[in-house]
Amino acid sequence: MMNTNTYSVPDMSCAHCKAHIEEEVNKLTGIQNANANPDEKKLTVTFDTNEVQSADIVNAVSQAGYTAEKTQ
């Protein structure tokens, strides 16, 4: 089942941050789309809940060196 979540990423500030976060999240199995927006400091991810969970996405952002918190 596909799901879309939005995460607050307060320490994302530039295009480099965006690229690094998207790269890490897209490594996860089950990610359909990851879109980081440094201006809004938000990450929107569409994913298959049978393959990946929200906690996995937060962990991937952490692996990239940033903090994420689910907002919806």
N, CA, C and O atoms as a CHARMM CRD file, in Angstrom:
* protein
*
  288
    1    1 MET  N      0.83700  -1.17600   0.00000 PROA 1      0.00000
    2    1 MET  CA     0.00000   0.00000   0.00000 PROA 1      0.00000
    3    1 MET  C      0.89000   1.25100   0.00000 PROA 1      0.00000
    4    1 MET  O      1.83400   1.35700   0.78300 PROA 1      0.00000
    5    2 MET  N      0.57300   2.18000  -0.88100 PROA 2      0.00000
    6    2 MET  CA     1.37300   3.40000  -0.97500 PROA 2      0.00000
    7    2 MET  C      0.88500   4.42700   0.04300 PROA 2      0.00000
    8    2 MET  O     -0.31000   4.54800   0.31400 PROA 2      0.00000
    9    3 ASN  N      1.84100   5.15400   0.59200 PROA 3      0.00000
   10    3 ASN  CA     1.54600   6.17300   1.59200 PROA 3      0.00000
   11    3 ASN  C      2.47600   7.35700   1.33800 PROA 3      0.00000
   12    3 ASN  O      3.59300   7.18500   0.85100 PROA 3      0.00000
   13    4 THR  N      2.00400   8.55900   1.67200 PROA 4      0.00000
   14    4 THR  CA     2.84700   9.75100   1.55800 PROA 4      0.00000
   15    4 THR  C      2.91400  10.42900   2.91300 PROA 4      0.00000
   16    4 THR  O      1.88500  10.73600   3.51400 PROA 4      0.00000
   17    5 ASN  N      4.12900  10.66100   3.39100 PROA 5      0.00000
   18    5 ASN  CA     4.35000  11.34800   4.65800 PROA 5      0.00000
   19    5 ASN  C      5.19600  12.58500   4.41600 PROA 5      0.00000
   20    5 ASN  O      6.00200  12.63400   3.48700 PROA 5      0.00000
   21    6 THR  N      5.00100  13.57600   5.26100 PROA 6      0.00000
   22    6 THR  CA     5.82700  14.77600   5.24800 PROA 6      0.00000
   23    6 THR  C      6.60400  14.83200   6.55500 PROA 6      0.00000
   24    6 THR  O      6.07400  14.54400   7.62800 PROA 6      0.00000
   25    7 TYR  N      7.86900  15.20700   6.44100 PROA 7      0.00000
   26    7 TYR  CA     8.76100  15.28300   7.59900 PROA 7      0.00000
   27    7 TYR  C      9.36100  16.68400   7.67400 PROA 7      0.00000
   28    7 TYR  O      9.69400  17.28900   6.65400 PROA 7      0.00000
   29    8 SER  N      9.48900  17.18200   8.88600 PROA 8      0.00000
   30    8 SER  CA    10.19700  18.42800   9.12500 PROA 8      0.00000
   31    8 SER  C     11.68300  18.10300   9.25000 PROA 8      0.00000
   32    8 SER  O     12.07600  17.21400  10.00500 PROA 8      0.00000
   33    9 VAL  N     12.50400  18.84300   8.49500 PROA 9      0.00000
   34    9 VAL  CA    13.96100  18.65000   8.55300 PROA 9      0.00000
   35    9 VAL  C     14.57000  20.03000   8.82900 PROA 9      0.00000
   36    9 VAL  O     15.00700  20.70900   7.90000 PROA 9      0.00000
   37   10 PRO  N     14.60100  20.44700  10.10100 PROA 10     0.00000
   38   10 PRO  CA    14.97700  21.82700  10.43200 PROA 10     0.00000
   39   10 PRO  C     16.40900  22.20900  10.08700 PROA 10     0.00000
   40   10 PRO  O     16.70000  23.39300   9.91900 PROA 10     0.00000
   41   11 ASP  N     17.31000  21.23800   9.97600 PROA 11     0.00000
   42   11 ASP  CA    18.70400  21.57000   9.68900 PROA 11     0.00000
   43   11 ASP  C     19.06100  21.45900   8.21000 PROA 11     0.00000
   44   11 ASP  O     20.24000  21.51800   7.86000 PROA 11     0.00000
   45   12 MET  N     18.06700  21.30000   7.33500 PROA 12     0.00000
   46   12 MET  CA    18.30400  21.30800   5.88200 PROA 12     0.00000
   47   12 MET  C     18.24900  22.75600   5.40500 PROA 12     0.00000
   48   12 MET  O     17.27900  23.46500   5.67700 PROA 12     0.00000
   49   13 SER  N     19.29000  23.19600   4.69400 PROA 13     0.00000
   50   13 SER  CA    19.33200  24.62000   4.33900 PROA 13     0.00000
   51   13 SER  C     19.70500  24.92600   2.88700 PROA 13     0.00000
   52   13 SER  O     19.61700  26.08000   2.46800 PROA 13     0.00000
   53   14 CYS  N     20.11700  23.92300   2.11200 PROA 14     0.00000
   54   14 CYS  CA    20.60400  24.24600   0.76200 PROA 14     0.00000
   55   14 CYS  C     20.39000  23.07900  -0.20400 PROA 14     0.00000
   56   14 CYS  O     19.92000  22.01000   0.18500 PROA 14     0.00000
   57   15 ALA  N     20.74000  23.30500  -1.44800 PROA 15     0.00000
   58   15 ALA  CA    20.58800  22.27600  -2.48400 PROA 15     0.00000
   59   15 ALA  C     21.45400  21.04700  -2.18800 PROA 15     0.00000
   60   15 ALA  O     21.06400  19.92200  -2.50000 PROA 15     0.00000
   61   16 HSD  N     22.62300  21.26200  -1.58800 PROA 16     0.00000
   62   16 HSD  CA    23.47900  20.12900  -1.22700 PROA 16     0.00000
   63   16 HSD  C     22.77900  19.24600  -0.19400 PROA 16     0.00000
   64   16 HSD  O     22.79500  18.02000  -0.29700 PROA 16     0.00000
   65   17 CYS  N     22.16400  19.88700   0.80400 PROA 17     0.00000
   66   17 CYS  CA    21.40800  19.14300   1.82100 PROA 17     0.00000
   67   17 CYS  C     20.30600  18.33100   1.14800 PROA 17     0.00000
   68   17 CYS  O     20.13900  17.14200   1.42000 PROA 17     0.00000
   69   18 LYS  N     19.56200  18.98400   0.27300 PROA 18     0.00000
   70   18 LYS  CA    18.45700  18.34300  -0.45400 PROA 18     0.00000
   71   18 LYS  C     18.94600  17.09900  -1.17500 PROA 18     0.00000
   72   18 LYS  O     18.34700  16.03200  -1.04600 PROA 18     0.00000
   73   19 ALA  N     20.02100  17.22500  -1.92700 PROA 19     0.00000
   74   19 ALA  CA    20.54900  16.11400  -2.71400 PROA 19     0.00000
   75   19 ALA  C     21.00600  14.96800  -1.80700 PROA 19     0.00000
   76   19 ALA  O     20.75600  13.79900  -2.10200 PROA 19     0.00000
   77   20 HSD  N     21.66800  15.30600  -0.71800 PROA 20     0.00000
   78   20 HSD  CA    22.19300  14.28000   0.19000 PROA 20     0.00000
   79   20 HSD  C     21.05300  13.51400   0.87000 PROA 20     0.00000
   80   20 HSD  O     21.10300  12.28900   0.98100 PROA 20     0.00000
   81   21 ILE  N     20.03700  14.23400   1.31900 PROA 21     0.00000
   82   21 ILE  CA    18.88700  13.59900   1.96800 PROA 21     0.00000
   83   21 ILE  C     18.14400  12.70900   0.98000 PROA 21     0.00000
   84   21 ILE  O     17.84200  11.55600   1.29000 PROA 21     0.00000
   85   22 GLU  N     17.84900  13.23500  -0.20600 PROA 22     0.00000
   86   22 GLU  CA    17.12600  12.44600  -1.21000 PROA 22     0.00000
   87   22 GLU  C     17.90500  11.19900  -1.59300 PROA 22     0.00000
   88   22 GLU  O     17.31700  10.13300  -1.77500 PROA 22     0.00000
   89   23 GLU  N     19.23000  11.32100  -1.72000 PROA 23     0.00000
   90   23 GLU  CA    20.06800  10.17200  -2.08000 PROA 23     0.00000
   91   23 GLU  C     19.95200   9.06600  -1.03000 PROA 23     0.00000
   92   23 GLU  O     19.78500   7.89800  -1.37900 PROA 23     0.00000
   93   24 GLU  N     20.04000   9.42600   0.24600 PROA 24     0.00000
   94   24 GLU  CA    19.96000   8.42200   1.31400 PROA 24     0.00000
   95   24 GLU  C     18.57800   7.77700   1.37800 PROA 24     0.00000
   96   24 GLU  O     18.46900   6.55800   1.50200 PROA 24     0.00000
   97   25 VAL  N     17.52600   8.58600   1.29500 PROA 25     0.00000
   98   25 VAL  CA    16.16100   8.04100   1.38800 PROA 25     0.00000
   99   25 VAL  C     15.86900   7.13900   0.19400 PROA 25     0.00000
  100   25 VAL  O     15.24500   6.08900   0.35100 PROA 25     0.00000
  101   26 ASN  N     16.31100   7.53200  -0.98600 PROA 26     0.00000
  102   26 ASN  CA    16.04500   6.74000  -2.19200 PROA 26     0.00000
  103   26 ASN  C     16.78500   5.40800  -2.20600 PROA 26     0.00000
  104   26 ASN  O     16.46500   4.54300  -3.02200 PROA 26     0.00000
  105   27 LYS  N     17.76300   5.22100  -1.32900 PROA 27     0.00000
  106   27 LYS  CA    18.45600   3.92900  -1.22200 PROA 27     0.00000
  107   27 LYS  C     17.54800   2.86100  -0.62100 PROA 27     0.00000
  108   27 LYS  O     17.77000   1.66800  -0.82800 PROA 27     0.00000
  109   28 LEU  N     16.52600   3.28500   0.12300 PROA 28     0.00000
  110   28 LEU  CA    15.63000   2.33900   0.78400 PROA 28     0.00000
  111   28 LEU  C     14.73200   1.63300  -0.22400 PROA 28     0.00000
  112   28 LEU  O     14.25400   2.24900  -1.17800 PROA 28     0.00000
  113   29 THR  N     14.50500   0.34600  -0.01100 PROA 29     0.00000
  114   29 THR  CA    13.57300  -0.40900  -0.83900 PROA 29     0.00000
  115   29 THR  C     12.15500   0.06300  -0.53300 PROA 29     0.00000
  116   29 THR  O     11.78700   0.21400   0.63200 PROA 29     0.00000
  117   30 GLY  N     11.36800   0.29400  -1.56500 PROA 30     0.00000
  118   30 GLY  CA     9.97600   0.67600  -1.36700 PROA 30     0.00000
  119   30 GLY  C      9.71100   2.16300  -1.49500 PROA 30     0.00000
  120   30 GLY  O      8.56100   2.59300  -1.40200 PROA 30     0.00000
  121   31 ILE  N     10.75300   2.96000  -1.70800 PROA 31     0.00000
  122   31 ILE  CA    10.56200   4.40200  -1.88000 PROA 31     0.00000
  123   31 ILE  C     10.15400   4.66100  -3.32900 PROA 31     0.00000
  124   31 ILE  O     10.85600   4.26100  -4.25700 PROA 31     0.00000
  125   32 GLN  N      9.02000   5.33000  -3.51900 PROA 32     0.00000
  126   32 GLN  CA     8.59200   5.70600  -4.86600 PROA 32     0.00000
  127   32 GLN  C      9.12200   7.08900  -5.22600 PROA 32     0.00000
  128   32 GLN  O      9.56800   7.32000  -6.35000 PROA 32     0.00000
  129   33 ASN  N      9.06900   8.01400  -4.25400 PROA 33     0.00000
  130   33 ASN  CA     9.50300   9.37600  -4.52400 PROA 33     0.00000
  131   33 ASN  C      9.92000  10.04200  -3.21800 PROA 33     0.00000
  132   33 ASN  O      9.24000   9.90700  -2.20000 PROA 33     0.00000
  133   34 ALA  N     11.02600  10.75400  -3.25000 PROA 34     0.00000
  134   34 ALA  CA    11.47700  11.55300  -2.11100 PROA 34     0.00000
  135   34 ALA  C     11.78600  12.95200  -2.62800 PROA 34     0.00000
  136   34 ALA  O     12.59500  13.11700  -3.54100 PROA 34     0.00000
  137   35 ASN  N     11.14400  13.95300  -2.04700 PROA 35     0.00000
  138   35 ASN  CA    11.34400  15.32800  -2.48700 PROA 35     0.00000
  139   35 ASN  C     11.63100  16.20800  -1.27300 PROA 35     0.00000
  140   35 ASN  O     10.74500  16.46600  -0.45800 PROA 35     0.00000
  141   36 ALA  N     12.87000  16.66300  -1.16400 PROA 36     0.00000
  142   36 ALA  CA    13.27100  17.54200  -0.07000 PROA 36     0.00000
  143   36 ALA  C     13.17800  18.98800  -0.54000 PROA 36     0.00000
  144   36 ALA  O     13.57800  19.30900  -1.65900 PROA 36     0.00000
  145   37 ASN  N     12.65100  19.85700   0.31200 PROA 37     0.00000
  146   37 ASN  CA    12.50300  21.27200  -0.00800 PROA 37     0.00000
  147   37 ASN  C     13.24200  22.09000   1.05300 PROA 37     0.00000
  148   37 ASN  O     12.72700  22.28600   2.15400 PROA 37     0.00000
  149   38 PRO  N     14.45600  22.57000   0.72400 PROA 38     0.00000
  150   38 PRO  CA    15.24200  23.29400   1.72300 PROA 38     0.00000
  151   38 PRO  C     14.59400  24.61700   2.15300 PROA 38     0.00000
  152   38 PRO  O     14.78900  25.04800   3.28900 PROA 38     0.00000
  153   39 ASP  N     13.82900  25.26700   1.26900 PROA 39     0.00000
  154   39 ASP  CA    13.18700  26.53600   1.62100 PROA 39     0.00000
  155   39 ASP  C     12.13600  26.33600   2.71200 PROA 39     0.00000
  156   39 ASP  O     12.02200  27.14800   3.63000 PROA 39     0.00000
  157   40 GLU  N     11.37100  25.25100   2.60400 PROA 40     0.00000
  158   40 GLU  CA    10.32800  24.95300   3.59100 PROA 40     0.00000
  159   40 GLU  C     10.83300  24.04500   4.71800 PROA 40     0.00000
  160   40 GLU  O     10.14500  23.82100   5.71400 PROA 40     0.00000
  161   41 LYS  N     12.06200  23.52500   4.53200 PROA 41     0.00000
  162   41 LYS  CA    12.65900  22.58200   5.49100 PROA 41     0.00000
  163   41 LYS  C     11.76000  21.36600   5.69300 PROA 41     0.00000
  164   41 LYS  O     11.53600  20.91200   6.81500 PROA 41     0.00000
  165   42 LYS  N     11.25000  20.85000   4.56200 PROA 42     0.00000
  166   42 LYS  CA    10.36000  19.68700   4.58900 PROA 42     0.00000
  167   42 LYS  C     10.82200  18.64300   3.59500 PROA 42     0.00000
  168   42 LYS  O     11.42400  18.94900   2.56500 PROA 42     0.00000
  169   43 LEU  N     10.52200  17.39700   3.93600 PROA 43     0.00000
  170   43 LEU  CA    10.78900  16.25300   3.07800 PROA 43     0.00000
  171   43 LEU  C      9.46500  15.52500   2.89200 PROA 43     0.00000
  172   43 LEU  O      8.81100  15.15000   3.86600 PROA 43     0.00000
  173   44 THR  N      9.07400  15.32600   1.63200 PROA 44     0.00000
  174   44 THR  CA     7.85600  14.58400   1.33300 PROA 44     0.00000
  175   44 THR  C      8.25700  13.28500   0.66000 PROA 44     0.00000
  176   44 THR  O      8.99400  13.28300  -0.32600 PROA 44     0.00000
  177   45 VAL  N      7.75600  12.16200   1.21100 PROA 45     0.00000
  178   45 VAL  CA     8.15700  10.84800   0.72000 PROA 45     0.00000
  179   45 VAL  C      6.91500  10.01100   0.43900 PROA 45     0.00000
  180   45 VAL  O      6.02600   9.89200   1.28100 PROA 45     0.00000
  181   46 THR  N      6.86900   9.42900  -0.76600 PROA 46     0.00000
  182   46 THR  CA     5.83900   8.45700  -1.11700 PROA 46     0.00000
  183   46 THR  C      6.51300   7.09100  -1.11100 PROA 46     0.00000
  184   46 THR  O      7.54400   6.89000  -1.75300 PROA 46     0.00000
  185   47 PHE  N      5.91200   6.15500  -0.37400 PROA 47     0.00000
  186   47 PHE  CA     6.56700   4.85900  -0.17100 PROA 47     0.00000
  187   47 PHE  C      5.54900   3.74400   0.00300 PROA 47     0.00000
  188   47 PHE  O      4.37800   3.99100   0.29300 PROA 47     0.00000
  189   48 ASP  N      6.01400   2.51300  -0.17800 PROA 48     0.00000
  190   48 ASP  CA     5.20800   1.30500  -0.01700 PROA 48     0.00000
  191   48 ASP  C      5.33000   0.84900   1.43200 PROA 48     0.00000
  192   48 ASP  O      6.40700   0.45300   1.87700 PROA 48     0.00000
  193   49 THR  N      4.21400   0.90800   2.17000 PROA 49     0.00000
  194   49 THR  CA     4.24400   0.55500   3.59300 PROA 49     0.00000
  195   49 THR  C      4.51600  -0.93200   3.82700 PROA 49     0.00000
  196   49 THR  O      4.82400  -1.32700   4.95200 PROA 49     0.00000
  197   50 ASN  N      4.41000  -1.74700   2.80200 PROA 50     0.00000
  198   50 ASN  CA     4.75300  -3.16400   2.93500 PROA 50     0.00000
  199   50 ASN  C      6.26000  -3.38500   2.90600 PROA 50     0.00000
  200   50 ASN  O      6.74300  -4.44100   3.31500 PROA 50     0.00000
  201   51 GLU  N      7.00500  -2.39100   2.42200 PROA 51     0.00000
  202   51 GLU  CA     8.45600  -2.55100   2.27200 PROA 51     0.00000
  203   51 GLU  C      9.28400  -1.64300   3.17000 PROA 51     0.00000
  204   51 GLU  O     10.41600  -1.98300   3.51000 PROA 51     0.00000
  205   52 VAL  N      8.74600  -0.50600   3.55400 PROA 52     0.00000
  206   52 VAL  CA     9.51100   0.46600   4.34700 PROA 52     0.00000
  207   52 VAL  C      8.55200   1.18300   5.29800 PROA 52     0.00000
  208   52 VAL  O      7.38600   1.40700   4.97300 PROA 52     0.00000
  209   53 GLN  N      9.06100   1.53600   6.47000 PROA 53     0.00000
  210   53 GLN  CA     8.25200   2.22400   7.47100 PROA 53     0.00000
  211   53 GLN  C      8.78100   3.64500   7.67700 PROA 53     0.00000
  212   53 GLN  O      9.90300   3.97100   7.29100 PROA 53     0.00000
  213   54 SER  N      7.96200   4.46200   8.28200 PROA 54     0.00000
  214   54 SER  CA     8.33600   5.84700   8.54500 PROA 54     0.00000
  215   54 SER  C      9.63200   5.93600   9.34600 PROA 54     0.00000
  216   54 SER  O     10.46800   6.79700   9.07400 PROA 54     0.00000
  217   55 ALA  N      9.80300   5.06400  10.32100 PROA 55     0.00000
  218   55 ALA  CA    11.02700   5.07500  11.13600 PROA 55     0.00000
  219   55 ALA  C     12.26900   4.83100  10.28100 PROA 55     0.00000
  220   55 ALA  O     13.33600   5.37200  10.57200 PROA 55     0.00000
  221   56 ASP  N     12.13600   4.01600   9.22400 PROA 56     0.00000
  222   56 ASP  CA    13.26700   3.75200   8.32700 PROA 56     0.00000
  223   56 ASP  C     13.65700   5.02400   7.57600 PROA 56     0.00000
  224   56 ASP  O     14.83800   5.28100   7.34200 PROA 56     0.00000
  225   57 ILE  N     12.65200   5.81400   7.20400 PROA 57     0.00000
  226   57 ILE  CA    12.90400   7.06600   6.48700 PROA 57     0.00000
  227   57 ILE  C     13.60600   8.06300   7.41100 PROA 57     0.00000
  228   57 ILE  O     14.58100   8.70300   7.01700 PROA 57     0.00000
  229   58 VAL  N     13.10800   8.18800   8.63800 PROA 58     0.00000
  230   58 VAL  CA    13.74800   9.07000   9.62300 PROA 58     0.00000
  231   58 VAL  C     15.19700   8.63400   9.84700 PROA 58     0.00000
  232   58 VAL  O     16.08600   9.47800   9.95500 PROA 58     0.00000
  233   59 ASN  N     15.43900   7.33200   9.91900 PROA 59     0.00000
  234   59 ASN  CA    16.79200   6.81100  10.10900 PROA 59     0.00000
  235   59 ASN  C     17.68600   7.13200   8.91000 PROA 59     0.00000
  236   59 ASN  O     18.86100   7.45700   9.07900 PROA 59     0.00000
  237   60 ALA  N     17.13300   7.04000   7.70600 PROA 60     0.00000
  238   60 ALA  CA    17.92200   7.35900   6.50100 PROA 60     0.00000
  239   60 ALA  C     18.32400   8.83200   6.50200 PROA 60     0.00000
  240   60 ALA  O     19.44700   9.16800   6.12900 PROA 60     0.00000
  241   61 VAL  N     17.42300   9.70200   6.91500 PROA 61     0.00000
  242   61 VAL  CA    17.74900  11.13300   7.00900 PROA 61     0.00000
  243   61 VAL  C     18.85200  11.33000   8.05000 PROA 61     0.00000
  244   61 VAL  O     19.75900  12.13900   7.85500 PROA 61     0.00000
  245   62 SER  N     18.77000  10.59500   9.14200 PROA 62     0.00000
  246   62 SER  CA    19.80000  10.65400  10.18100 PROA 62     0.00000
  247   62 SER  C     21.14700  10.17900   9.63100 PROA 62     0.00000
  248   62 SER  O     22.18700  10.76300   9.93500 PROA 62     0.00000
  249   63 GLN  N     21.12200   9.12100   8.82100 PROA 63     0.00000
  250   63 GLN  CA    22.35200   8.61400   8.19300 PROA 63     0.00000
  251   63 GLN  C     22.98000   9.68500   7.30000 PROA 63     0.00000
  252   63 GLN  O     24.19900   9.73500   7.14100 PROA 63     0.00000
  253   64 ALA  N     22.13500  10.53900   6.71900 PROA 64     0.00000
  254   64 ALA  CA    22.63500  11.62600   5.86900 PROA 64     0.00000
  255   64 ALA  C     23.18900  12.78400   6.69600 PROA 64     0.00000
  256   64 ALA  O     23.81400  13.70000   6.16200 PROA 64     0.00000
  257   65 GLY  N     22.95000  12.72900   8.00900 PROA 65     0.00000
  258   65 GLY  CA    23.50300  13.76400   8.88600 PROA 65     0.00000
  259   65 GLY  C     22.50400  14.83600   9.29300 PROA 65     0.00000
  260   65 GLY  O     22.89800  15.90600   9.75800 PROA 65     0.00000
  261   66 TYR  N     21.23000  14.56500   9.12700 PROA 66     0.00000
  262   66 TYR  CA    20.17600  15.55500   9.43700 PROA 66     0.00000
  263   66 TYR  C     19.14900  14.93100  10.36200 PROA 66     0.00000
  264   66 TYR  O     19.12000  13.71400  10.54400 PROA 66     0.00000
  265   67 THR  N     18.30600  15.77300  10.94500 PROA 67     0.00000
  266   67 THR  CA    17.23300  15.27200  11.79100 PROA 67     0.00000
  267   67 THR  C     15.90200  15.44800  11.08000 PROA 67     0.00000
  268   67 THR  O     15.67800  16.44800  10.39800 PROA 67     0.00000
  269   68 ALA  N     15.02600  14.47300  11.24500 PROA 68     0.00000
  270   68 ALA  CA    13.69500  14.52300  10.62100 PROA 68     0.00000
  271   68 ALA  C     12.65200  14.11700  11.64000 PROA 68     0.00000
  272   68 ALA  O     12.88500  13.25200  12.48500 PROA 68     0.00000
  273   69 GLU  N     11.50000  14.75600  11.54500 PROA 69     0.00000
  274   69 GLU  CA    10.36800  14.41400  12.40100 PROA 69     0.00000
  275   69 GLU  C      9.11700  14.42000  11.54500 PROA 69     0.00000
  276   69 GLU  O      8.85900  15.37900  10.81700 PROA 69     0.00000
  277   70 LYS  N      8.33900  13.34500  11.63200 PROA 70     0.00000
  278   70 LYS  CA     7.11500  13.23300  10.84400 PROA 70     0.00000
  279   70 LYS  C      6.14700  14.33200  11.25200 PROA 70     0.00000
  280   70 LYS  O      5.93300  14.56800  12.44100 PROA 70     0.00000
  281   71 THR  N      5.55700  15.01000  10.25800 PROA 71     0.00000
  282   71 THR  CA     4.62500  16.10400  10.54800 PROA 71     0.00000
  283   71 THR  C      3.18700  15.72800  10.22300 PROA 71     0.00000
  284   71 THR  O      2.25900  16.36000  10.72800 PROA 71     0.00000
  285   72 GLN  N      2.98300  14.71700   9.39500 PROA 72     0.00000
  286   72 GLN  CA     1.60900  14.28700   9.08000 PROA 72     0.00000
  287   72 GLN  C      1.55300  12.82100   8.80200 PROA 72     0.00000
  288   72 GLN  O      0.48100  12.28700   8.51900 PROA 72     0.00000
